[in-house]
Amino acid sequence: MHAATVPQTRRFTHILELDGLRGIAVLLVFYHHLCFTVRPAGWGQPFQFLYATSAFGYNGVALFFVLSGFLITSLLLEASPKRGYYRNFYWKRALRIAPLYAFCLVVLAVALPGSRKYVLLCVLFVSNFASIFHIASWGPFWSLAVEEQFYLVWPTVVHRRSLSAIQRFAAALFVAVFLLRLVSAAFGHHNYYLTWLCCDTLAAGAWIACWYRERDPQTAPRRTEARTFLGGFVLASLLIALSFAPSANPRIFAMLAASSASGTTILFATILACIVSRQGSPIFAILRSRLLQFFGLVSYAMYMLHSYILNFYDLHHQAITPNDYAAYTRRAALVTFVTLAFSLISRYVIELPAQSLRRHVLPSSARTLAADQLPLAGIASSTEATP
């Protein structure tokens, strides 16, 4: 069944709250790297708290993936009946991601000559398989590799199937990845950089996109939705809580961690569903704040650049001694300032000029679909979904 059968009930519009949610995602990842890269031994309780809470910040990548699945699937559903479907989609992806991506790869290859094998993997968008080839990896390229591998296949699924079939496929993919993680953990394997062990996040976002597309705001059963959202939060909390259960068996611990990963995906998908179904609500006013909107605006550059800036700082400064909070604060402030400065430069010197090239390669009808809403990965602007 061709995607022309997908109902054209509404046009996908910019959802302001998702820009703020993307800002939260990049701040989670930034917080994780900033705090988790200082060894906790010898530090007092304040730092121990920061270190412990920053562990959750790694899940900012999962939030980026869920956003990506939702935003890009929404755009694909809208673009599917139009001519130039594949051409327009991949041109938009290339112009959004490739310029800054290529810049970072050039800098990495020049600054670290030993990284050239890894750079080759990045060029081929298979850097998430670096450990399989016993190649050291640097930076956030693995997450963009996961996205690009997923989006080699997903546009065809959206283009060739009905809305209900796409939704069933997304649900089946979520369950399959959950089971694969459990099986892998049972055999002592838990490399979540592999696409088939983490793409449930993208599938969850895609499922929400299908649900949102056919949802009629005027007739939607609000109470039923509220109970469903509550059930999602409860299930997610239970699965996440399992990871805190004590276990001396490393395989059981790995299986609990695998369940927790699915819980995190369900949590973010439920939050996303709440936001898109209640957009404009006062409860989500913070997501529309200028501060979070700003971080959402520079999220892609901030995501791509911050770990290199942090590593550069650590390389040229002595290791921070335990309980030296002055040095710790100085490090955090300087890395934050430089990251934001370079992110703004990237946006106005690299990203926006590249976006302007759309007028030369895309028809006017396709350009309007790509306003400015990419979240990760492009792990971004606000109608696609990169970090």
DRENDRENVO-270886 format. One record per atom (N, C-alpha, C, O, CB): x, y, z. Coordinates in pm, whole numbers, plus 50000, padded with zeros to 5 digits. Glycine has a CB too. Example, Ala and Ser with C-alpha at 12.3 -4.5 7.8 and 13.67 -1.06 7.14 Angstrom:
2
513194943150780
512304955050780
513204967050780
514244966850846
511314955350905
512854977550708
513674989450714
512905000350787
513415011450804
514084994050572
END
This chain:
387
500854988050000
500005000050000
500885012350000
501775013750084
499045000150123
500645021249907
501465033349898
501045043350003
499905043250050
501365039749758
501975051950040
501705061550147
500675071950109
500265079950194
502975068350188
500235072149983
499175081449946
497905078650025
497015087150034
498895080649796
497825066550083
496655063050163
496725068950303
495745068150378
496515048050172
497855074650340
497965080850472
497035092850480
497065101350391
499435085150500
496215093750582
495275104950591
495995118350597
496985119950668
494395103250713
495485127850522
496055141350522
495185150450610
494695160650563
496165146950376
495005146750734
494075153650821
494625166850871
493845175950901
493735144850938
495935168350880
496485180750932
497885182750880
498565173250841
496465180951084
498305194950881
499685198150843
500535198450969
500145204051071
499765211850767
501715192450959
502605192251074
503215206151091
503835211450999
503725181551058
503025211851208
503505225351234
504585225251342
504765215551415
502335234351276
505265236351350
506325238051449
505735237251590
504815244751623
507065251651428
506265228251671
505825226951810
506915233051897
507985227351914
505555211851849
506625244651951
507625252452022
508215244852141
509405245852168
507015265552069
507385237252209
507865229952328
508965219852294
509805216852379
506705222752395
508965214752172
509985204952135
511365211252122
512375204452141
509605198152004
511415223952089
512705231052088
513275231352230
514465228952250
512545245452032
512405234252328
512855234252467
513245220452514
514205218952591
511775239752557
512515210252470
512855196452507
514205192452449
514975185352513
511765186652460
514475197052328
515785194352269
516885201652346
517995196552360
515805198652121
516565213552395
517515220652480
517835212852606
518985212352648
516985234352516
516815206752667
517045198452785
517915186552750
518795182752828
515705193552844
517685180552634
518475168852592
519955172152583
520805164652632
517975163552458
520275183352519
521695186752503
522315190652637
523485187852661
521865198052402
521535197052724
522045200452857
522315187952940
523265187553017
521055209652931
521485177652925
521715164952995
523045158752951
523845154453034
520565155052968
523285158452820
524525152552769
525725160952814
526745155452856
524495151652613
525585174152806
526675183152848
526985181252996
528155180253035
526305197852819
525955180753078
526115178753223
526785165353252
527645164453340
524745179453293
526415155353179
527025142053197
528525142553172
529315137953255
526365131853103
528925148053059
530345148353026
531135157753117
532285154953151
530535152452881
530525168653155
531215178453239
531535172653377
532635174653429
530375191153253
530595165653436
530775160553573
531355146553578
532105143253669
529455160753645
531005138353481
531395124253486
532855122053446
533385111153465
530495116053396
533495132253391
534875130953347
535885134653455
537085134653429
535115139453225
535415137953574
536305140453688
536155128653784
535045125453827
535975154153760
537255122253818
537205110353904
536655114054042
537055124154099
538615103953918
535745105954095
535075109654221
535875106354348
535525111054456
533755102854229
536935098354336
537665093954455
538225105954533
538895114554476
538825084554416
537925106454662
538465116754748
537625129354761
537915137854844
539785120554701
536585130554680
535745142454684
534685141054792
534345130054834
535075144754547
534165152554837
533125152754940
531745150554883
531585147754765
533165165755015
530735151954969
529365148854933
528805157554821
528105152254734
528495150255054
529065170754817
528505178754707
528905173554570
528075172454479
528945193254721
530205170454555
530655165354425
530095151354401
529715148154288
532175165154418
530045143054504
529515129554487
528085130154434
527685121754353
529565121854619
527325139954481
525955141654432
525955145354284
525205139654205
525205152354515
526805155054247
526875159154106
527295147454018
526745145353910
527865170754089
528275139854065
528775128653987
527675118053968
527495112853858
530015122354055
526965114954074
525925104654068
524775108853977
524305100853896
525395101654208
524325121353990
523195125753908
523595127453761
522755125953672
522635138853962
524865130553737
525285132553598
525285119553519
525285119853396
526675138753594
525265108153588
525205095353518
523945094553433
523965088853324
525255083653618
522835100253483
521585099853407
521675108653283
520915106553189
520425104353495
522585118353282
522675127353168
522985120353038
522685125552930
523715137453194
523585108653046
523875100952924
522595098152846
522615096752724
524585087752958
521465097352918
520195094352852
519685105852766
518675104452698
519155090752955
520375117152770
520025127952678
520095123452533
519335128452449
520925139852700
520995114152503
521085108752367
519805101252331
519295102552219
522315099452353
519285093452425
518025086252402
516885096052376
516025093652292
517685077252521
516885107252450
515855117352428
515975123452289
514965125852223
515945128352534
517195125952245
517415130652109
516855120752007
516195124751911
518905133052083
517105108052029
516625097751936
515105097351930
514525096651821
517165084051977
514455097952045
512985097852047
512435110051973
511485108851894
512455097652193
513025121651997
512615133651925
512835132151775
511985136151695
513385145851977
513955126351738
514275124451598
513245115351531
512745118551423
515675118551582
512915104151596
511925095151540
510595101951519
509925099751418
511745083151629
510195110251615
508915117251603
508935127651493
508065127651406
508555123851736
509925136551495
509935147751402
510145143251258
509445147951168
511015157551441
511075134351237
511355130351100
510235121651044
509885122950927
512695122851092
509665112951125
508535104951077
507355114051044
506665111750945
508125094451182
507115124351126
506035133851098
506245140650963
505305142250886
505945144251209
507485144650936
507785151350809
507685141750692
507215145350584
509165157550814
508145129350713
508045119350606
506595116350573
506255114850455
508775106550646
505745115250673
504325112650649
503695123850568
502875121350480
503585111050782
504085136150596
503535147450523
504085148250381
503375152150288
503815160250597
505355144650365
505995146050234
505735134150142
505955135150022
507475147950251
505275123050197
505185110650121
504405111649991
504865106249890
504575100250205
503245118349988
502505118849861
503125128049756
502705127949641
501095123249887
504115135849794
504665145949703
505785140049617
506385129949652
505185157849783
506045146549507
507115142249416
508475145449480
508585154549562
506985149249277
509485137949440
510845140349490
511005136749635
511835142649705
511215154649470
510225127149682
510205123349824
511595120149877
512035126149974
509295111449845
512295110749813
513615106549861
514645117649839
515445120649927
514065093749790
514605123449722
515595133849691
515505145349790
516525149849843
515395139149547
514305149949816
514135161249907
514565157650049
515215165650117
512685165949906
514205145650093
514545141650230
516055141050251
516585146550348
513925128050263
516745134250160
518185132450180
518975145350155
520035147250214
518705121450088
518475154150070
519135167150055
519015175150184
519975181450228
518515174949937
517835174950244
517655182350369
518535176650480
519125184250557
516185181950412
518615163450489
519485157150590
520935161150567
521655164550661
519335141850586
521355160650441
522765163650410
523105178150443
524145180850504
523055160750261
522245187450404
522545201550428
522455205150575
523085214650620
521595210250348
521675197650650
521555200550794
522725194850872
523245201350963
520255195050849
523135182750838
524115175550921
525535176550867
526485178750943
523725161050932
525695175050736
527015172850678
528025184150701
529175181150731
526875170750533
527665197150689
528705207550700
529455207350832
530685206850833
528085221050680
528745207850944
529425207551074
530055193951100
531135193151158
528435211051187
529405183551057
529935169951070
531295168851001
532255163651059
528945159651010
531365173650877
532615173050802
533695181750867
534865177850874
532385177550657
533305193550915
534265202350983
534885195251103
536105195651121
533575215351027
534045188851185
534555181851303
535485170351265
536475167751333
533385176551387
535165163551156
536015152351112
537375157351065
538405151151093
535325144650999
537395168550995
538665174150949
539525178051068
540715175051072
538435186350857
538935184851164
539675188851284
540185176651358
541335176551404
538795197351376
539355166351371
539765154151440
540935147351369
541885143051434
538585144551452
540865146451237
541915139851161
543245147451170
544315141351175
541505138551015
543175160851173
544395168951181
544965168851323
546175167851341
544105183251137
544095170051422
544565171051560
545025157651616
545925157151700
543455176651648
544425146851569
544785133451617
545055124451498
544155117551450
543655127351708
546295124351448
546615116251330
546255101451346
545935094751248
548085117351298
546295096351467
545945082351490
544465079551478
544035068051492
546415078251625
543685089851453
542235088051446
541735085651304
540525084951282
541545100251503
542625084351210
542185084251070
541355072051033
540475072950947
543385085050979
541605060751095
540745049051069
539345051651121
538355047851059
541335036351134
539285058051236
537985061351292
537265071751205
536055070951185
538125066551435
538015081351153
537445091451065
536835084750942
535765088850895
538515101851023
537495074750889
536965067450774
535625060950808
534685061250728
537965056750726
535545054950927
534275049050970
533195059850979
532035057450945
534445041951105
533585071551027
532625082551038
532125087150902
530945089950884
533255094351113
533035087850807
532645091750671
531615082150614
530715086150540
533885092350579
531755069250648
530835059050600
529605057550691
528735049150664
531545045750590
529525065450796
528445064950895
528305051050957
527205045750972
527125069150830
529445045150992
529445032451064
530345033351187
530875023251234
529915020850971
530535045351239
531435047251353
530935040451480
531725038151571
531615061951380
529655037151486
529155030151605
529635015651609
529435008751709
527625030651608
530245010951501
530814997451497
532324997451522
532994987451498
530514990851363
532855008651569
534305009951587
534864998951677
535954993851650
534645023551645
534144995351783
534664985251876
534774971651808
535644963651844
533754984251999
533914968851712
533984956151640
535274955151561
535854944451547
532764954451547
535724966751508
536954967151430
538174970151517
539284972051467
536844977551319
537954970751650
539034973751745
539704987151714
540934988351716
540084962451745
538864996951684
539335010451655
538835019851764
537655019651798
538855015151513
539735027851817
539345037351922
538405047851863
538575052151749
540585044051985
537425052051943
536455061951895
536565074751975
536985074652091
535015056351903
536185085851911
536205098951976
534935106551941
534525107151825
537465107151933
534315112152040
533235121452016
531875115151991
531675103252017
533575129651903
530935123251941
529535119251932
529125113051799
527935111351774
528685130951959
530085109751715
529735105351580
528915092451578
528145090151485
530995103251499
529075084151681
528365071351683
526855073451678
526155065651613
528735063451808
526345083851745
524895085851749
524345090251614
523245086351577
524535096151856
525105098251542
524675102051408
524715090151314
523905089151222
525535113451354
525685081051337
525735068851256
524475060451277
523905055251181
526985060551292
524035059151402
522805051751431
521635057851356
520855050751293
522525051551583
521515071051363
520405077851296
520445075751145
519435072251084
520425092751326
521615077651085
521695076750940
521445062550891
520865060750784
523055081450891
521875052550967
521575038650930
520065036250937
519505029750849
522315028851023
519435041351040
517995039851055
517255046650939
516285041350886
517515045551190
517745058550901
517045066050798
517445062150656
517005068450560
517305080650818
518255051850642
518425045650511
517225036750479
516895034650363
519725037350507
516585031650584
515485022150568
514125028450596
513155025950524
515695010250660
514045036550700
512755041350749
511955049350647
510735047650642
512965049550870
512565058050566
511755065350467
510995056250372
509895059550330
512655074550387
511575044750338
510885035350250
509705028950321
508655026950260
511845024550200
509865025850449
508755020250527
507595030250528
506445026550505
509205016950672
507905042850555
506855053150561
506215055250424
505005057350415
507435066350612
507015054650320
506525057450184
505655046350129
504775048850047
507685059850090
505885033950174
505245022450112
504165015950197
503545006150154
506275012350080
503925021150315
502955014650404
501905024550452
502135036650452
503665008250524
500765019250492
499715027650548
500115032350687
501065027250746
498375019950553
499375041950738
499685047550868
499625036850977
500505036151063
498735058950901
498585028550974
498455018051076
499575007751064
500055002551164
497095011151065
499985004650941
501074995050921
502395000750972
503194993451032
501194991250773
502635013550949
503845019951000
503875019351152
504905016651212
503945034650952
502725021951212
502635021751358
502895007651412
503595006051512
501245026751404
502334997651347
502584983751390
504064980151373
504644973351457
501704973851309
504654984751264
506064981851240
506934988251347
507884982051396
506494986851101
506615000651385
507375007551489
507245000251622
508234998651694
506905022251503
506034995851656
505814988451781
506584975351781
507184971651882
504324985851802
506554968251668
507274955451658
508774957651671
509474949451732
506964948551525
509274968551615
510704971551624
511094974551768
512154970151814
511064983451533
510244981851840
510514984751980
510614971852060
511554970052138
509414993852038
509664962752043
509664950052117
510874941652078
511504935552164
508364942152090
511194941351948
512324933251901
513644937951962
514464929852003
512414933651748
513834951051968
515064956452025
515134953452175
516194950152227
515154971752002
513994954552243
513944951252386
514384936652409
515174933952499
512514953452442
513864927452328
514224913352343
515674910952305
516364903052370
513304904652258
516144917652202
517554916252161
518494920852272
519544914752295
517824924152034
518124931652339
518964936452449
519024926252562
520094923952619
518424949852503
517894920152593
517874910052700
518724898052661
519494892852743
516444905652730
518584893552537
519374882052491
520854885352492
521684877352536
518924877752350
521194897252443
522594901452441
523164902352581
524294898152606
522744914952370
522354907752674
522814908752813
523004895052875
523924893052955
521814916852895
522154885552839
522284871852892
523594865452849
524124856752918
521114863252845
524114869952735
525404864852686
526564874252723
527674872852671
525354862852534
526284883752811
527324892752858
527664904052765
528744909952775
528544885052885
526754907252673
527034917852576
526074929452599
524864927252610
526914912552429
526574941452607
525684952952629
526234965552562
526284976252623
525494955452779
526644964252436
527154975652360
525974982852294
525524978952186
528194971052252
525484993352359
524305000352309
524655010352199
523805018352160
523605007352422
525885009952150
526225017852032
525765010851905
525685017151799
527745020452027
525454998151913
525014990551797
523564994251764
522714995051853
525154975251821
523304996551637
522005001751596
520854992951642
519834998051690
521965003351446
520994979951627
519904970851661
519684969251812
518754962451854
520164957351601
520524975651893
520324975252037
519884988752094
519704990152216
521594970852105
519694998652008
519275011852059
518255018951972
517795029752008
520475020652075
517885013151856
516985020351766
515525019451811
514635024651744
517105014651624
515265012951927
513895013251981
513485027552015
512295030852013
513795004352106
514455036052047
514165050152076
513595057151953
512615064551963
515435057352124
514205054751839
513715060651714
512345054951679
511465062151632
514715057951599
512175041951702
510885035551673
509785041051763
508655043051719
510995020351690
510115043451891
509125049051984
508675062851939
507485065951941
509715049752126
509625071251898
509265084451848
508415083551722
507485091451704
510515092551819
508725073851635
507945072051513
506515067751545
505575072251481
508615061551421
506365059151645
505025054751687
504195066651734
503025067951699
505125044051798
504815075251815
504115087151864
503725096051747
502645102051749
505005094951964
504575096951644
504265105251527
503015100151456
502175108051415
505455105451430
502905086951442
501715081151377
500465083651460
499415087351408
501905065951356
500605081651591
499475084251681
499045098851674
497855101851667
499835080551826
499995107851674
499695122151673
499055126351541
498195135151539
500955130251698
499475120251432
498955124051301
497465120951287
496725128651227
499735117051190
497035109751342
495635106151328
494785111051446
493565109251446
495505091251315
495415117051545
494685122051661
493945134951626
494545144351571
495645124451780
492675135451658
491875147451638
491785154951770
491175150051864
490455143951584
492385166851779
492385174251907
490975177351958
490775178952079
493155187051891
490005178251866
488655181851906
487905170251971
487055172352058
487885186851787
488215158051929
487465146451979
488325136952061
487835126452104
486855138951864
489585140352083
490485131252156
489955128552297
489565137952367
491915137252162
489945115952339
489485112452475
490525116252579
491415108352609
489175097352485
490425128152634
491465133452722
491675124652846
492815122252886
491105147652766
490595119752905
490755111653026
491445098452996
492295093853071
489395109153091
491055092252885
491705079752845
493185082052818
494025074052859
491025073852721
493515092952749
494905096352723
495665098552853
496785093952868
494995108752634
495045105652946
495705108253074
496005095353148
497075093853206
494835117353162
495075085853146
495315072853211
496425065153140
497235058553204
494015064353214
496445066253007
497515059552931
498865065552963
499845058352980
497245060452780
498935078752970
500185085553005
500635081353144
501825078653166
500025100852997
499705080853238
500045076653374
500585062353374
501565059353443
498815077653466
499955053653296
500445039853286
501845039353228
502675031253270
499505031553200
502125048053130
503465048553072
504495052853173
505595047253179
503495057852954
504155062853254
505085067453358
505335056553463
506475054653507
504535080153427
504295049353501
504445038853602
505305027553548
506215022853616
503075033453645
505015023053426
505805012253366
507265016353350
508165008653382
505225008253229
507485028553302
508865033453285
509585033853420
510745029953429
508865047553221
508905038553524
509515039453656
509895025653710
510955023953770
508565046353754
509035015853687
509325002253734
510534996453662
511404990353725
508094993153713
510594998353532
511714992953455
513024999853491
514064993353500
511444994353305
512975012853512
514185020153551
514615016153691
515805014753717
513945035453544
513655014253781
513975010553919
514674997053926
515444994454020
512715010154003
514424988353827
515064975153828
516584976153823
517284967653876
514564966853710
517084986653758
518534987853744
519214990653877
520434989253888
518874998953646
518444994753979
519014997454110
518964985254202
519454985654315
518285009154175
518374974454153
518304962254234
519704956354247
520394954754146
517334951854171
520144952954369
521494947254387
521584933254326
520664925154339
521864946754537
522704930654261
522924917354203
524404915054187
525124923254131
522194916054067
524874903454238
526284899954227
526584893454092
527734892354052
526684890654341
525524889054024
525684882553894
525744893253785
524764900353763
524534872453867
526874894453715
527004905253616
526014903953500
525594914053443
528424905453560
525624891553466
524684889853356
523284894253397
522564900453318
524654875253308
522894891153518
521594895753566
521594910953575
520614917553539
521264889453704
522694916453624
522794931053632
522664937253493
522014947553477
524134935253698
523294931053392
523224936053255
521804935153201
521354944053128
524184928153163
521084924553236
519694923153192
518804933653257
517894938953193
519174909053223
519064936653384
518314947153451
518594960753387
517694969053372
518654947553601
519844962953349
520214975353281
519524976253144
519134987053101
521744976453265
519394964753077
518704964452949
517234968252965
516684975552882
518834950552885
516614963353070
515224966953099
515114981853131
514154988453090
514684958653217
516094986953203
516105001053237
516185009753112
515555020353105
517265004253331
516965005353012
517065012952888
515705013952819
515355024452765
518095006352794
514955003052822
513605003352764
512695012452846
511845019452791
513004989152755
512875012152977
512095021053063
512355035653033
511435043853031
512405018153209
513625038953008
513965052752974
513315056852842
512835068152829
515495054352964
513305047752746
512655050752618
511165053152637
510605062552581
512875039152518
510515044652715
509085046252742
508835059552814
507865066552784
508545034452825
509695062952908
509565075552981
509595087452886
508725096152891
510665076853086
510605087752798
510745099152707
509615099452605
509125110152568
512105098652636
509185087652558
508085087152462
506795092152526
506005099052462
507905072952409
506575088652653
505375093152724
505405108252744
504395115052726
505245085952859
506575113452783
506725127952798
506445134952666
505745145152662
508145131552849
506975129452557
506765135352425
505275135352389
504755145352339
507565127652318
504605124252415
503165123352383
502375133552465
501445139852413
502645109052411
502735135152592
502075145252676
502245159152618
501295167052613
502625144852819
503455162152575
503755175652526
503005178752397
502375189252385
505265177152503
503065169452299
502445172452169
500925172652178
500265179352099
502895162252064
500365165352274
498905165152288
498395176452376
497195179452377
498455151852345
499305182852450
498905193952539
499735206452511
499945214552601
499055189852686
500195207952386
501035219552352
500285232552380
499085233652354
501475218852204
501015242152431
500415254852470
499925255052613
499525265552663
499305257952379
499955243552680
499485242852818
500445250252911
501655250252888
499345228152863
499915256753015
500785263753111
501795254553178
502865259053218
499945270453219
501465241553190
502375232353257
503685230853181
504705227053240
501715218653273
503675233653051
504885232452970
505485246052935
506255247352840
504575224852842
505125256253012
505615269752983
507135270452987
507745278052911
505025279653082
507745262653076
509205263253087
509875258852958
510965263652924
509695254453203
509235249652885
509805245052758
509745255952651
510455255452551
509085232552709
508895265852673
508785277052579
509625288952624
509595299552560
507335281252562
510365287352732
511175298352784
512315301652687
512765293052612
511745294752922
512755313952691
513825318152600
515115310552623
515865307852529
514085332952615
515395307152748
516645300152778
516685286452713
517645283052645
516835298952929
515625278452733
515605265152674
515465265852522
515995257252451
514475256852733
514755275952472
514665277652327
516045280452268
516385275652160
513685289152292
516845288352341
518205291252294
519035278452287
519705275852186
518885301452387
518995270452393
519775258152392
519275248452285
520065241052227
519735251452530
517975248552260
517455240452151
517975245052017
518245237051927
515945240652151
518115258252002
518595264151877
520025259951845
520355257251730
518505279251883
520885259351947
522295256151925
522625241651963
523785238051977
523185265652006
521605233451979
521815219952034
522725211351947
523555203952000
520485213052052
522565212151816
523385203551729
524865207051743
525685198151764
522945204951582
525195219851730
526595223951742
527125221151882
528255216551898
526745238951708
526315223951983
526735221552121
527005206752143
527985203052209
525675226552219
526155198452090
526325183952102
527605179352033
528345171052086
525105176552043
527865184551915
529015180151837
530345185251893
531355178451881
528865184651694
530345197051953
531605203651987
532035202352132
533235202752160
531495217951954
531105200752224
531445202652365
532475192652417
533325196352498
530215201652449
532425180052372
533355170152426
534795173152382
535735170352457
532955156052381
534975178752263
536315182152217
536875194152294
538055194652328
536305185152066
536015203752321
536435215352400
536795211052541
537785215752598
535315226052403
536005202252597
536285197052731
537595189352734
538405191052826
535125188052779
537815180952635
539065173152630
540275182252610
541335179852668
539005162852516
540115192752529
541205202152506
541575209152637
542745210952668
540825212552397
540555213152712
540815219752840
541575210352934
542575214252994
539485224252906
541105198052947
541735188553038
543155185052995
544025182453079
540895175753047
543385185052864
544715181852813
545735192652848
546915189652865
544655179852663
545285205052857
546205216252878
546145221753021
546705232353047
545895227252781
545505214753111
545465218753251
545735206653340
545435195253303
544105225253286
546285209353454
546525198553548
545215192553596
544185199353603
547345203453667
545265179653628
544075173053680
543615179853808
544435183853891
544355157953705
542325181253824
541765187953941
541915178754063
541515167154061
540265191753918
542495184154167
542665176254289
541345175654365
540555185054357
543785182154379
541095164754440
539845163454514
539565175354604
540455180454673
539875150854597
538295179654603
537775190654686
538285204554646
538115214154721
538115188054829
538915205554529
539295218754479
538125224154397
538135223854274
540615218054392
537125229154469
535905233554402
536115246154319
535375248654224
534815235954503
537105254154354
537405266154275
537865262154134
537405267754035
538485274754345
538775252454127
539255247753997
538145240653920
538045241853798
540455238354015
537325233253993
536215226053931
535205235953870
534725233953758
535505216954034
534885246453945
533955256553895
534545264253778
533845267353682
533575266254008
535845267253787
536515274453678
536465266053549
536205271353441
537985277753717
536725253353562
536665244253447
535275244053386
535125245153264
537075230053488
534255242753470
532885242153420
532485255153351
531875254953244
531915239153535
532845266453411
532455279453355
533145282053222
532505286453126
532795290653453
534445279253216
535185282053093
534745272852979
534545277452867
536685280553118
534585259953009
534145250552905
532745254252855
532475253452735
534155236052958
531865258252946
530515262252907
530545274552817
529875274952714
529665265053030
531325284652857
531405296952778
531965294252639
531385298752539
532285307352850
533065287052631
533685284352501
532765275852413
532665278152293
535045277352519
532105266052473
531185257452397
530055265752337
529725264152219
530615246352486
529465274552417
528365282852366
528865292552259
528175294852159
527715290652481
530045298152279
530595307352179
530815300352046
530435305451941
531925313452230
531435288552050
531685281051926
530385275951864
530285274651742
532635269351954
529405272951948
528115268251896
527425279451817
526845276951712
527215263452010
527485291551869
526895302851798
527645305751668
527035308551565
526895315351888
528975305051674
529765306951552
529395296351449
529215299451331
531285306451583
529275284051493
528915273151402
527565275851337
527395273851217
528895259751477
526615280251417
525265282351363
525265292851252
524645291051148
524295286451474
525975303951277
525895315051182
526965314751072
526825321550971
526005327951257
528015306951093
529075306250992
528995293450910
529365293450792
530435307051060
528505282550970
528475269650900
527045265050871
526705262350755
529185259050983
526215264250974
524915257750958
523915265850877
523345260650781
524335255051093
523685278550912
522705286450839
523115288950694
522245288150606
522495299750909
524395291950663
524775293050522
524515280250444
524105280650328
526235296850509
524755268650509
524475256050441
522975254250419
522555249550314
525025244250522
522175258250519
520715257350505
520215265850389
519255262250321
520035261650634
520875277150366
520435286150259
520595279750121
519965284250024
521225299150265
521415269550111
521605262649982
520375254749941
520285250149827
522805253449989
519435253150033
518215245649999
517475251849880
516845244749801
517285245050119
517545264949868
516815271449760
517365267549623
516695269249521
516865286649777
518605262349620
519215258449493
518945243849458
519065239949342
520695260849498
518585235549557
518455221249530
517075215749560
516765204349524
519475213649610
516225223649628
514885218949664
513815227749601
514005239849589
514715218549816
512695221749560
511575229849514
510995237749630
511175233949746
510495221049448
510295248449602
509775257149708
508835249649802
508815252649921
509035269049648
508075240049752
507145232649837
507895224249939
507425222550052
506235223649752
509045218949902
509825210649994
510545219250096
510755215050209
510835202049918
510935231450057
511655240150149
510795243950268
511315245350379
512145252550079
509515245750249
508645249950358
508485239250464
508125242250577
507295253850305
508745226650428
508635215850525
509835215350618
509795208350719
508485202550454
510885222650585
512115221250661
512475233950733
513645237650741
513225217250571
511495240550786
511685253650847
512915254350934
513955259050889
510495257350927
512815249751058
514005250151146
513755242251273
513825247651383
514375264751181
513455229351259
513125221851380
513845208451391
513215198751431
511645219551385
515105207451357
515825194851373
516245192651518
516845201851575
517035194551283
515985181251582
516515179251717
517865172751719
518625181851748
515575171151797
518875156851696
520215151051722
520635147951631
521155153551534
520385141751795
520495141551650
521515138351598
521505141851533
522635146751528
521875130751581
520795145651412
521175153951432
521095160051529
521665170951539
521035157651373
521045129751699
521465133651811
520865148951717
520935160051769
523235129051875
520305210951629
519345207951530
518265218051516
518055226951599
518775195251558
517635216451415
516645226451380
515305220651412
515325209851471
516735230651231
514225225651387
513035220351449
512045213451361
510905211651404
512365230751513
512395209351245
511475200851170
512135188051125
511525180451050
510945208151050
513315185451169
513865172251146
514305167351280
513495168551372
515035172351042
515455162151302
515695158151438
517085154251476
517245143351531
514865147451468
518035161351454
519405158351491
519715164851624
519035174551658
520395162951382
520695160151701
520905166051831
521195180451824
521395186851927
521985159251901
END
